[in-house]
């Protein structure tokens, strides 16, 4: 079967889940494929005979005729047997590979699958399908899987394709595992940071409370003295002290309202909390007005 390069490659997708079928259809259509769909093996077989797809992608567990049975029927049909069949499977047991071989499946993709990986596999199948036209005669052999004896009937090309699919699946799972570990480390780091911020907040709240009480008392006394008729030099000193105390009070307020722990380098590895980044503080005047 040759594909006319002037038309879109034709895919037949089969799944009994409407949600999964819609998701898969949108994915392959968005990537330039012409698509027909079926919700069970019987309908898929009838559709394949009329539609003549270039590739068939099928789930395994379906009513009326499952994916293995569909694949067997396709490979027994002289007009359909050359169509590559990709099975979507959880591959939860080694027996699944044996069943895939005996059903005549060409490739499998483990579920859940990565969208980019699926599209890459379809394009690979389309690009190499003409290299696999010289199928060798099928051979029957006995193998042992998980301590159980199985008899499989297949040709060497099919076994090679399934071995490559197995290798691809392992590589893909390792990639997903690595990405999951990276996300887990990031989440763990965020949790540690959150716990650290909570601890800082408790310490800061205590310190602010301990500073505010004596600070307010001193500022009240200074304000009281400023109301008296003091000598000009004393009054000037008192005002400067009050200004400095107001600056201290402003810093304490920023600490109390601190929501992040952005730091600035002071020298070497020593760092200080950057209070200028605290957007929660909008007070820009004195905490005690000297004219009160």
Secondary structure, 3 states (H helix, E strand, C coil): CCCCCCCCCEEEEECCCHHHHHHHHHHHHHCCCEEEEECCHHHHHHHHHHHCCCEEEEECCCCCCCHHHHHHHHHHCCCCCCCEEEEEECCCCCHHHHHHHHHCCCEEEECCCCHHHHHHHHHHHHHHHHHHCCCCCCEEEEEEECCEEEEEEECHHHHHHHHHHHHHHHHHHHHHHHHHHHHHHHHHHHHHHHHHHHHHHHHHHHHHHHHHHHHHHHHHHHHHHHCCCCCHHHHHHHHHHHHHHHHHHHHHHHHHCCCCCCEEEEECCEEEECHHHCCCCCCCCCCCCCCC
